[in-house]
């Protein structure tokens, strides 16, 4: 009986030990698999991080700052000139010679003695200083000169970097669109692609604007002309004899007009004048007769 009991206990212990060993092996196996999975995930993330860093470094290298600073130059200059028409023509010719263009050109006649002209021109950046110097030489006096510059280099580099990033996203979306099988995925990718392309167009427009503003400088030129008018002796227009005859005729006409008026007055009012004369004579005769009697 004791032997049977010992045998049963031994078998039970063996089964328990076997189960524990199996459980430990499964736990060890699961732990190994989890570690392998975590390791694989970590390696994947590390590879993605490395790729992202490489891409950022590539973009940074491609969007390095330009060798020269990008400056938007603007100038305003006011001058006095001897001949406004000639000065304006000369400056327009300078604009054409330097490959620029005229934005606005106006002439104002303020009075017989004063006139002014205003020009707004765009000149290639490399001829900016030269054009200003020639505008000063054209003037008899410089009244005002103001030159400003705005550095947009960092803004230009930032816009270029953003465009390159958006281009990379656009390429990924196009690749995803080729591999998309579901209609829902295709619509979602198309929507994202349209949004990215619109953002690229806006950024490219800003870049072109900065390039235009930095490659051409804006100059506002105002010119004033003050003229002193001296009246000339009109020798050719004296016409003394003609003027004398005209004055004589005018005087004669005036006398004739007066005489005609008197004749018209007398003849036209003759009945009244006769009646007034008779009454006056009668009154005078009566008064004289009374005086005689007295």
Secondary structure in CASP SS format (residue, H / E / C, confidence):
PFRMAT SS
TARGET T0000
AUTHOR 0000-0000-0000
METHOD secondary structure of the structure
MODEL  1
X C 1.00
X H 1.00
X H 1.00
X H 1.00
X H 1.00
X H 1.00
X H 1.00
X H 1.00
X H 1.00
X H 1.00
X H 1.00
X H 1.00
X H 1.00
X H 1.00
X H 1.00
X H 1.00
X H 1.00
X H 1.00
X H 1.00
X H 1.00
X H 1.00
X H 1.00
X H 1.00
X H 1.00
X H 1.00
X H 1.00
X H 1.00
X H 1.00
X H 1.00
X H 1.00
X H 1.00
X H 1.00
X H 1.00
X H 1.00
X H 1.00
X H 1.00
X H 1.00
X H 1.00
X H 1.00
X H 1.00
X H 1.00
X H 1.00
X H 1.00
X H 1.00
X H 1.00
X H 1.00
X H 1.00
X H 1.00
X H 1.00
X H 1.00
X H 1.00
X H 1.00
X H 1.00
X H 1.00
X H 1.00
X H 1.00
X H 1.00
X H 1.00
X H 1.00
X H 1.00
X H 1.00
X H 1.00
X C 1.00
X C 1.00
X C 1.00
X C 1.00
X C 1.00
X C 1.00
X C 1.00
X C 1.00
X E 1.00
X E 1.00
X E 1.00
X E 1.00
X E 1.00
X E 1.00
X E 1.00
X E 1.00
X E 1.00
X E 1.00
X C 1.00
X C 1.00
X C 1.00
X H 1.00
X H 1.00
X H 1.00
X H 1.00
X H 1.00
X H 1.00
X H 1.00
X H 1.00
X H 1.00
X H 1.00
X H 1.00
X H 1.00
X H 1.00
X H 1.00
X C 1.00
X C 1.00
X C 1.00
X E 1.00
X E 1.00
X E 1.00
X E 1.00
X E 1.00
X E 1.00
X E 1.00
X E 1.00
X E 1.00
X C 1.00
X C 1.00
X C 1.00
X C 1.00
X E 1.00
X E 1.00
X E 1.00
X E 1.00
X E 1.00
X E 1.00
X E 1.00
X E 1.00
X E 1.00
X E 1.00
X E 1.00
X H 1.00
X H 1.00
X H 1.00
X H 1.00
X H 1.00
X H 1.00
X H 1.00
X H 1.00
X H 1.00
X H 1.00
X H 1.00
X H 1.00
X H 1.00
X H 1.00
X C 1.00
X C 1.00
X E 1.00
X E 1.00
X E 1.00
X E 1.00
X E 1.00
X E 1.00
X E 1.00
X E 1.00
X E 1.00
X E 1.00
X E 1.00
X C 1.00
X H 1.00
X H 1.00
X H 1.00
X H 1.00
X H 1.00
X H 1.00
X H 1.00
X H 1.00
X H 1.00
X H 1.00
X H 1.00
X H 1.00
X H 1.00
X H 1.00
X H 1.00
X H 1.00
X H 1.00
X H 1.00
X H 1.00
X H 1.00
X H 1.00
X H 1.00
X H 1.00
X H 1.00
X H 1.00
X H 1.00
X H 1.00
X C 1.00
X C 1.00
X C 1.00
X H 1.00
X H 1.00
X H 1.00
X H 1.00
X H 1.00
X H 1.00
X H 1.00
X H 1.00
X H 1.00
X H 1.00
X H 1.00
X H 1.00
X H 1.00
X H 1.00
X H 1.00
X H 1.00
X H 1.00
X H 1.00
X H 1.00
X H 1.00
X H 1.00
X H 1.00
X H 1.00
X H 1.00
X H 1.00
X H 1.00
X H 1.00
X H 1.00
X H 1.00
X H 1.00
X H 1.00
X H 1.00
X H 1.00
X E 1.00
X E 1.00
X E 1.00
X E 1.00
X E 1.00
X E 1.00
X E 1.00
X E 1.00
X E 1.00
X E 1.00
X E 1.00
X C 1.00
X C 1.00
X C 1.00
X C 1.00
X C 1.00
X C 1.00
X C 1.00
X C 1.00
X H 1.00
X H 1.00
X H 1.00
X C 1.00
X C 1.00
X H 1.00
X H 1.00
X H 1.00
X H 1.00
X H 1.00
X H 1.00
X H 1.00
X H 1.00
X H 1.00
X H 1.00
X H 1.00
X H 1.00
X H 1.00
X H 1.00
X H 1.00
X H 1.00
X H 1.00
X H 1.00
X H 1.00
X H 1.00
X H 1.00
X H 1.00
X H 1.00
X H 1.00
X H 1.00
X H 1.00
X H 1.00
X H 1.00
X H 1.00
X C 1.00
X H 1.00
X H 1.00
X H 1.00
X H 1.00
X H 1.00
X H 1.00
X H 1.00
X H 1.00
X H 1.00
X H 1.00
X H 1.00
X H 1.00
X H 1.00
X H 1.00
X H 1.00
X H 1.00
X H 1.00
X H 1.00
X H 1.00
X H 1.00
X H 1.00
X H 1.00
X H 1.00
X H 1.00
X C 1.00
END
